[in-house]
Amino acid sequence: MSPATVSGLWIYPVKSCRGVAVKEMQIGPTGPMHDREWMIVDQDNNFLTLRNVAELSQIKTALQGPFLHLYLGNNKILIDTRIESEQIETVTVWKDSFLVGVATKDINEALSDFLCKTVKLVRYQKQSFRDLGAAGTAAVKQVKFADSRPVLLTSEDSLKELNTHLNAQGLAPIHIERFRSNIIISGLPAYAEDKFEKIKAGEITLQNPRLCTRCVVITQDVENGKVTSKNILKILANTHQVEGSKVTFGLNLTPQNLGTIRLNDKVQIL
């Protein structure tokens, strides 16, 4: 029996905006409920992320009952999650183009004013279908606005190892939130997750792994989006050896079944 447990659960309702720590996570046909269900796009309907708009980190989110709260400085937007958008458009995420719902004019204008650029808030809803293809399972065949699979898993033990190397180079430790993972585990050797083929966390079996490639986002302060040190990526690359030239941390996975994951659930390596 693996000694690992679920030590953290996070939902990121709006892609690249601030996340919400939760005590339990419902897994549905598109992955974690309300995770990356909304996204901000530019005037050409191309997705925006922290990679190119650091100010997205300043938009805080909350899920309270049926409502999504967006905090834009001193202003707040309230969105009823029970009502889908009537305006339908096509957006592009990486190489995928698919239909989404578009938020109302007042919401888009508020976001545009806050970010100082013309943007729109879009939602993955009933008209949407972003095919997972071979990465899908019988229960989960699609993914919302996440970069890869519906679930991103990281390890506290791996972060502790990385922070040891950052400290040796005179850099401050970084928080797990920089990695924007849904499931955080603890109790295994550092980077043991790199070798996972299939695991079970609580009720949910996760499979079809893909190492998560990392970029400038892990060098950015979660509060303001400013880069704290460009050397973080370099140190990760030098101390975490994986196949190929890409820098990775964590694992993208697809749920095999629907159900619930809770804090302190046991993690089994299958």
C-alpha positions as a Python dict, from the first residue, in 0.01 Angstrom:
ca = {
    (1, 'M'): (0, 0, 0),
    (2, 'S'): (133, 342, -96),
    (3, 'P'): (196, 585, 194),
    (4, 'A'): (83, 877, -24),
    (5, 'T'): (-222, 1089, 50),
    (6, 'V'): (-404, 1378, -112),
    (7, 'S'): (-271, 1687, 66),
    (8, 'G'): (-427, 1957, -151),
    (9, 'L'): (-710, 2012, -399),
    (10, 'W'): (-744, 2319, -620),
    (11, 'I'): (-996, 2444, -874),
    (12, 'Y'): (-906, 2719, -1122),
    (13, 'P'): (-1246, 2840, -1251),
    (14, 'V'): (-1097, 3088, -1500),
    (15, 'K'): (-788, 2978, -1691),
    (16, 'S'): (-477, 3161, -1567),
    (17, 'C'): (-663, 3352, -1294),
    (18, 'R'): (-632, 3278, -921),
    (19, 'G'): (-751, 2943, -792),
    (20, 'V'): (-968, 2814, -510),
    (21, 'A'): (-854, 2556, -254),
    (22, 'V'): (-1130, 2301, -188),
    (23, 'K'): (-1184, 2012, 55),
    (24, 'E'): (-1335, 1783, -207),
    (25, 'M'): (-1341, 1772, -584),
    (26, 'Q'): (-1621, 1637, -799),
    (27, 'I'): (-1505, 1468, -1119),
    (28, 'G'): (-1748, 1490, -1409),
    (29, 'P'): (-1737, 1407, -1784),
    (30, 'T'): (-1497, 1699, -1849),
    (31, 'G'): (-1282, 1655, -1538),
    (32, 'P'): (-1296, 1853, -1211),
    (33, 'M'): (-1622, 2045, -1184),
    (34, 'H'): (-1583, 2414, -1277),
    (35, 'D'): (-1206, 2381, -1330),
    (36, 'R'): (-1087, 2590, -1628),
    (37, 'E'): (-1454, 2622, -1726),
    (38, 'W'): (-1410, 2990, -1814),
    (39, 'M'): (-1133, 3157, -2010),
    (40, 'I'): (-1037, 3507, -2122),
    (41, 'V'): (-972, 3556, -2493),
    (42, 'D'): (-845, 3845, -2703),
    (43, 'Q'): (-1041, 4025, -2974),
    (44, 'D'): (-949, 3747, -3220),
    (45, 'N'): (-1081, 3478, -2982),
    (46, 'N'): (-735, 3339, -2908),
    (47, 'F'): (-679, 3229, -2550),
    (48, 'L'): (-482, 3444, -2307),
    (49, 'T'): (-266, 3306, -2028),
    (50, 'L'): (-21, 3423, -1763),
    (51, 'R'): (253, 3361, -2016),
    (52, 'N'): (155, 3674, -2208),
    (53, 'V'): (-79, 3864, -1972),
    (54, 'A'): (72, 3861, -1622),
    (55, 'E'): (-214, 4076, -1490),
    (56, 'L'): (-446, 3774, -1503),
    (57, 'S'): (-289, 3670, -1171),
    (58, 'Q'): (-456, 3971, -1010),
    (59, 'I'): (-806, 3839, -1086),
    (60, 'K'): (-921, 3642, -783),
    (61, 'T'): (-1202, 3387, -801),
    (62, 'A'): (-1444, 3221, -563),
    (63, 'L'): (-1723, 2966, -597),
    (64, 'Q'): (-2008, 3023, -355),
    (65, 'G'): (-2323, 2821, -409),
    (66, 'P'): (-2428, 2856, -773),
    (67, 'F'): (-2224, 3172, -826),
    (68, 'L'): (-1876, 3240, -960),
    (69, 'H'): (-1720, 3554, -813),
    (70, 'L'): (-1450, 3744, -1001),
    (71, 'Y'): (-1262, 4011, -807),
    (72, 'L'): (-1112, 4288, -1020),
    (73, 'G'): (-936, 4506, -767),
    (74, 'N'): (-1216, 4676, -572),
    (75, 'N'): (-1483, 4561, -819),
    (76, 'K'): (-1661, 4228, -823),
    (77, 'I'): (-1839, 4038, -1102),
    (78, 'L'): (-2103, 3784, -1007),
    (79, 'I'): (-2183, 3505, -1256),
    (80, 'D'): (-2468, 3257, -1216),
    (81, 'T'): (-2319, 2920, -1316),
    (82, 'R'): (-2668, 2780, -1378),
    (83, 'I'): (-2725, 3008, -1678),
    (84, 'E'): (-2530, 2935, -1995),
    (85, 'S'): (-2448, 3205, -2251),
    (86, 'E'): (-2673, 3252, -2552),
    (87, 'Q'): (-2401, 3406, -2769),
    (88, 'I'): (-2192, 3129, -2925),
    (89, 'E'): (-1854, 3177, -3093),
    (90, 'T'): (-1548, 2972, -3187),
    (91, 'V'): (-1228, 3009, -2986),
    (92, 'T'): (-882, 2861, -3026),
    (93, 'V'): (-675, 2694, -2754),
    (94, 'W'): (-339, 2582, -2890),
    (95, 'K'): (-435, 2379, -3200),
    (96, 'D'): (-797, 2321, -3098),
    (97, 'S'): (-1089, 2533, -3219),
    (98, 'F'): (-1437, 2475, -3076),
    (99, 'L'): (-1761, 2646, -2977),
    (100, 'V'): (-1806, 2832, -2649),
    (101, 'G'): (-2050, 3068, -2482),
    (102, 'V'): (-1959, 3438, -2460),
    (103, 'A'): (-2027, 3650, -2152),
    (104, 'T'): (-2241, 3963, -2159),
    (105, 'K'): (-2116, 4301, -2278),
    (106, 'D'): (-2092, 4450, -1929),
    (107, 'I'): (-1875, 4164, -1802),
    (108, 'N'): (-1644, 4187, -2103),
    (109, 'E'): (-1613, 4563, -2070),
    (110, 'A'): (-1525, 4533, -1700),
    (111, 'L'): (-1254, 4278, -1777),
    (112, 'S'): (-1123, 4487, -2067),
    (113, 'D'): (-1098, 4794, -1845),
    (114, 'F'): (-915, 4598, -1574),
    (115, 'L'): (-665, 4441, -1815),
    (116, 'C'): (-632, 4754, -2035),
    (117, 'K'): (-700, 4555, -2352),
    (118, 'T'): (-1005, 4432, -2541),
    (119, 'V'): (-1098, 4089, -2409),
    (120, 'K'): (-1397, 3859, -2363),
    (121, 'L'): (-1488, 3599, -2104),
    (122, 'V'): (-1598, 3269, -2257),
    (123, 'R'): (-1738, 2951, -2107),
    (124, 'Y'): (-1717, 2582, -2190),
    (125, 'Q'): (-2082, 2477, -2208),
    (126, 'K'): (-2325, 2238, -2377),
    (127, 'Q'): (-2229, 2346, -2729),
    (128, 'S'): (-1859, 2289, -2657),
    (129, 'F'): (-1661, 1977, -2737),
    (130, 'R'): (-1283, 1967, -2719),
    (131, 'D'): (-1190, 1610, -2799),
    (132, 'L'): (-926, 1435, -2587),
    (133, 'G'): (-880, 1171, -2856),
    (134, 'A'): (-650, 889, -2747),
    (135, 'A'): (-591, 1063, -2413),
    (136, 'G'): (-959, 1020, -2323),
    (137, 'T'): (-1133, 742, -2133),
    (138, 'A'): (-1480, 591, -2147),
    (139, 'A'): (-1599, 833, -1878),
    (140, 'V'): (-1403, 1146, -1976),
    (141, 'K'): (-1369, 1207, -2351),
    (142, 'Q'): (-1323, 1583, -2350),
    (143, 'V'): (-1124, 1854, -2176),
    (144, 'K'): (-1224, 2214, -2114),
    (145, 'F'): (-965, 2494, -2127),
    (146, 'A'): (-675, 2312, -1957),
    (147, 'D'): (-355, 2292, -2161),
    (148, 'S'): (-350, 1913, -2173),
    (149, 'R'): (-543, 1647, -1979),
    (150, 'P'): (-833, 1737, -1745),
    (151, 'V'): (-632, 1679, -1423),
    (152, 'L'): (-290, 1810, -1323),
    (153, 'L'): (-115, 1637, -1032),
    (154, 'T'): (193, 1755, -843),
    (155, 'S'): (382, 1637, -536),
    (156, 'E'): (477, 1828, -222),
    (157, 'D'): (784, 1606, -194),
    (158, 'S'): (900, 1707, -541),
    (159, 'L'): (850, 2074, -457),
    (160, 'K'): (1050, 2029, -135),
    (161, 'E'): (1334, 1887, -343),
    (162, 'L'): (1319, 2179, -585),
    (163, 'N'): (1309, 2432, -303),
    (164, 'T'): (1621, 2274, -153),
    (165, 'H'): (1806, 2349, -476),
    (166, 'L'): (1660, 2701, -497),
    (167, 'N'): (1776, 2768, -141),
    (168, 'A'): (2126, 2647, -227),
    (169, 'Q'): (2134, 2913, -500),
    (170, 'G'): (2016, 3186, -264),
    (171, 'L'): (1657, 3193, -394),
    (172, 'A'): (1343, 3199, -182),
    (173, 'P'): (1125, 2885, -179),
    (174, 'I'): (823, 2886, -410),
    (175, 'H'): (467, 2781, -329),
    (176, 'I'): (289, 2487, -491),
    (177, 'E'): (23, 2727, -625),
    (178, 'R'): (270, 2841, -891),
    (179, 'F'): (226, 2502, -1057),
    (180, 'R'): (-154, 2542, -1080),
    (181, 'S'): (-228, 2175, -1009),
    (182, 'N'): (-564, 2022, -922),
    (183, 'I'): (-438, 1738, -702),
    (184, 'I'): (-140, 1766, -469),
    (185, 'I'): (-2, 1451, -309),
    (186, 'S'): (255, 1388, -37),
    (187, 'G'): (433, 1088, 112),
    (188, 'L'): (640, 959, -181),
    (189, 'P'): (1000, 1015, -295),
    (190, 'A'): (1060, 1331, -497),
    (191, 'Y'): (952, 1295, -860),
    (192, 'A'): (806, 948, -809),
    (193, 'E'): (502, 1077, -999),
    (194, 'D'): (707, 1090, -1320),
    (195, 'K'): (678, 711, -1342),
    (196, 'F'): (306, 679, -1268),
    (197, 'E'): (106, 487, -1530),
    (198, 'K'): (-218, 470, -1334),
    (199, 'I'): (-312, 581, -984),
    (200, 'K'): (-620, 593, -765),
    (201, 'A'): (-699, 892, -545),
    (202, 'G'): (-1006, 837, -331),
    (203, 'E'): (-1281, 712, -563),
    (204, 'I'): (-1106, 822, -881),
    (205, 'T'): (-866, 625, -1098),
    (206, 'L'): (-642, 843, -1316),
    (207, 'Q'): (-458, 723, -1625),
    (208, 'N'): (-307, 822, -1963),
    (209, 'P'): (-22, 1022, -1804),
    (210, 'R'): (172, 1297, -1972),
    (211, 'L'): (455, 1488, -1805),
    (212, 'C'): (364, 1855, -1760),
    (213, 'T'): (599, 2084, -1948),
    (214, 'R'): (681, 2400, -1757),
    (215, 'C'): (725, 2760, -1873),
    (216, 'V'): (769, 3111, -1734),
    (217, 'V'): (454, 3079, -1518),
    (218, 'I'): (643, 2898, -1238),
    (219, 'T'): (877, 3197, -1213),
    (220, 'Q'): (590, 3441, -1156),
    (221, 'D'): (463, 3564, -821),
    (222, 'V'): (108, 3431, -778),
    (223, 'E'): (-17, 3765, -641),
    (224, 'N'): (100, 4002, -913),
    (225, 'G'): (237, 3794, -1200),
    (226, 'K'): (584, 3950, -1182),
    (227, 'V'): (884, 3724, -1246),
    (228, 'T'): (1075, 3671, -921),
    (229, 'S'): (1373, 3494, -1079),
    (230, 'K'): (1431, 3358, -1427),
    (231, 'N'): (1676, 3109, -1273),
    (232, 'I'): (1394, 2897, -1129),
    (233, 'L'): (1335, 2724, -1464),
    (234, 'K'): (1708, 2677, -1516),
    (235, 'I'): (1755, 2521, -1171),
    (236, 'L'): (1458, 2288, -1227),
    (237, 'A'): (1605, 2182, -1561),
    (238, 'N'): (1947, 2118, -1407),
    (239, 'T'): (1824, 1920, -1106),
    (240, 'H'): (1531, 1721, -1247),
    (241, 'Q'): (1648, 1487, -1517),
    (242, 'V'): (1382, 1353, -1753),
    (243, 'E'): (1393, 1224, -2105),
    (244, 'G'): (1418, 1489, -2374),
    (245, 'S'): (1504, 1857, -2347),
    (246, 'K'): (1179, 1994, -2201),
    (247, 'V'): (1153, 2110, -1840),
    (248, 'T'): (874, 1923, -1657),
    (249, 'F'): (713, 1918, -1315),
    (250, 'G'): (400, 1721, -1237),
    (251, 'L'): (174, 1495, -1439),
    (252, 'N'): (-131, 1548, -1658),
    (253, 'L'): (-390, 1270, -1628),
    (254, 'T'): (-739, 1171, -1742),
    (255, 'P'): (-999, 1031, -1497),
    (256, 'Q'): (-1112, 678, -1573),
    (257, 'N'): (-1436, 719, -1378),
    (258, 'L'): (-1663, 980, -1219),
    (259, 'G'): (-1687, 1048, -848),
    (260, 'T'): (-1522, 1247, -568),
    (261, 'I'): (-1170, 1308, -441),
    (262, 'R'): (-1130, 1441, -87),
    (263, 'L'): (-847, 1583, 118),
    (264, 'N'): (-650, 1310, 300),
    (265, 'D'): (-774, 1037, 63),
    (266, 'K'): (-524, 757, 16),
    (267, 'V'): (-331, 746, -312),
    (268, 'Q'): (-266, 403, -460),
    (269, 'I'): (-11, 340, -735),
    (270, 'L'): (-171, 89, -973),
}
